[in-house]
Amino acid sequence: MQGTSNHRARGSDDYGVYDDAKTYYASEERHSNRYGVRTRTYSQNSLVKQLERMGASEPFRRGSHDESTMDQGRRFLVNVDATLEILKNQEDTDGNMQITIEDNGPKVISLRTAASAGHNRFEVRGTYMLSNLLQELTLAKEYGRKQIILDEGRLNENPVDRLSRLIRDHFWDGLTRRIDASSIEVAARDPKDWTDDPRPRIYVPLGAPEQYEYYQKVAAERPELRLDVQQLPENITVELIRDLNDKPGLLAVAVEKVEEDDGKGNKTTTLKGLPFVVPGGRFNELYGWDSYMESLGLLIHERVDLAKSMVLNFCFCIEHYGKILNATRSYYLARSQPPFLTDMALRVYEKIKHEPDSKEFLRRAILAAIKEYHSVWTSEPRLDPVTGLSRYRPDGLGVPPETEATHFVHILEPYIKKHNMGFKEFVRAYNYGEIKEPELDEYFLHDRAVRESGHDTSYRLEGVCANLATIDLNSLLFKYETDIGRTIRSLFGDKLIIPAEFCAGTPYQPGESVSSAAWDRRAKRRKLTMDKLMWNEEEGMFFDYDTVKKQRCTYESATTFWALWAGLASPKQAADMVKKGLPKLEMFGGLVAGTEKSRGELGLDRPNRQWDYPYGWAPQQMLAWTGLLRYSFTEEAERLAYKWLFMITKAFVDFNGVVVEKYDVTRPIDPHRVDAEYGNQGLDFKGVAKEGFGWVNASYVYGLQIVNAHMRRALGTLTPYETFVKAIELNNERAMANLTL
């Protein structure tokens, strides 16, 4: 593998070795043999066709290796279909259209060189180069290529550079959706729709009549879509949400008015959906905290347009649905997710503050956050009136519909037997209150809360979540309070007027002004309460607080570091967390979600939960890195980032470019293998991964900003952290020895 310096600046005669796939494979000129050094006595294409007619494969002809080296680097003349067939038969021994370290092929293929017009050959060796060859040929075939001239640089590219490039040039675009006529059939597709007729359906809020008219027009003009357009009533109740479960659908988000040519030279005004980035896998809609995490990577890649539009989509959701939703599907209307809007909006603002409408953008985002703060997080049922702390505690009725039908069988089975009913019959009767089961009500109260927390599922939260004032949620609300106060004070002259559309559910009247003082008091009060109820000095960690039992919990979770991210912890608390808490949670691949001790023993009746030990998640890593840097623990942040990035890069190299939702941070060999209730997202691809997974993509890009240049080079050579540290120590010892001479 080459070093990071192989990304050359593009000159007038340089086709761009590392261009995106569309640019690289759509060029006719690029894939003609530009060198023409030698004319073959037969056409390779015609030979392959003759062999295909005979039912034979292309003969192996050793040929000589190219002697000359060229400024452009080595290039191969590759017959796409024939070479794919060789790779499939020879190297993909388990037949999954991926070449990994688990395949038992010879791990070598001989390719014809373009410089010799295909006469000479060069051997491509090793899992990484062969899997990259498979990926490149898969892309070439999708672009209709039969024969290509392929740069060796795309096969032996530094893996850090390659993954970064794929995220920038491919993954973000692969995960981008917008809800309008251009792609509604893609955005409306829902793998979680378990009804008998999973047709595309969109629900439009009453306050967006132009959208309702627009989507009705789309449905009429494109009947083949079978698009069902429905308008939501003004008052959205839990009974309504339950009734919509029989006809689940996408929820409309923000649009903009644009002018387009009607083909006759006339300009017409239409609506265009504001784009958003989805997580990936089976998650094909706008999600709450996923979007914030994704924005951290998008902003580094200067995709400010996407991050900004997601903030505006969230403002639309708060204005029309009352909250930032778990995700934009009808069955999520009563459920939110961890709130990150203020930090997300401020990060976008820093990128666009030179633009004329930037202040208005930030004003609207802060107003939306104020409404969400009051109407969702600091009002009942989520507010605990005794402590003043907040809980994940959404309203809802019945069984969550977005899970597989069998997901709750083990919970419902005793009740089904008790009432002597079939599964579907019981679920419907229970959902509509025809059967009363208080214990089941309690179970689903906590189940909904776990899903709202984003940490679904974990033994930390199971059966108790709705009662917990969690360290994560209350750290986020402290951040809201400090962000809102500081922004009002520094950017709006300590006076922000609340318009009518952002008053519902708040203590404010239309036209009333708010200042920073009240927000400063709220933040101070929350910190004092959290220090008293949630901080354990002996353990050096923050813990969740059970508002019903009125006691601090003992589950050791990586969410303790959210207090650092929010700036809630005192310097002494931060130092204690690094000294006492961090060693409990730091593993081979970074931070683990919780300790093995806290998770407890597993068994047939107590299976793995994906937000427990031994799994690590991108949000926990990014928030911890940011928090550690905030308190000047640079070395610790760099170390944790390196471990996480190394684990992702190693799996990417060894397993055909895989990037997944979560990782087992205790497994050095195959950390993408997850044995938990939902498996893993991002594994199901043939030939080439095109999306990765949203927040892991972002964590990779963001983490590369945390580590230093020396670390980045070491990652490119797949150097484990311990080896890297020993090399640094040895270099330092030599440097000291030279100084003493």
RAZI-V114558 format. One record per helix or strand of 3 or more residues. SS is the DSSP state (2 for helix, 1 for strand). FROM is the first residue (numbers start at 1). TO is the last residue. If there is no record, write none. Layout:
ss;from;to
SS;FROM;TO
SS;FROM;TO
This chain:
ss;from;to
2;4;6
2;21;26
2;44;54
1;75;79
2;80;90
1;108;113
1;121;125
2;127;142
1;147;151
2;152;154
2;159;175
2;184;187
1;201;204
2;209;221
2;223;225
1;228;231
2;238;247
1;255;261
1;267;273
2;288;300
2;304;321
2;330;332
2;341;352
2;358;377
2;409;419
2;423;431
2;438;453
2;465;467
2;471;491
2;500;502
2;516;534
2;558;566
2;571;585
2;596;599
1;615;617
2;618;630
2;634;654
1;662;664
2;694;706
2;709;716
2;721;740
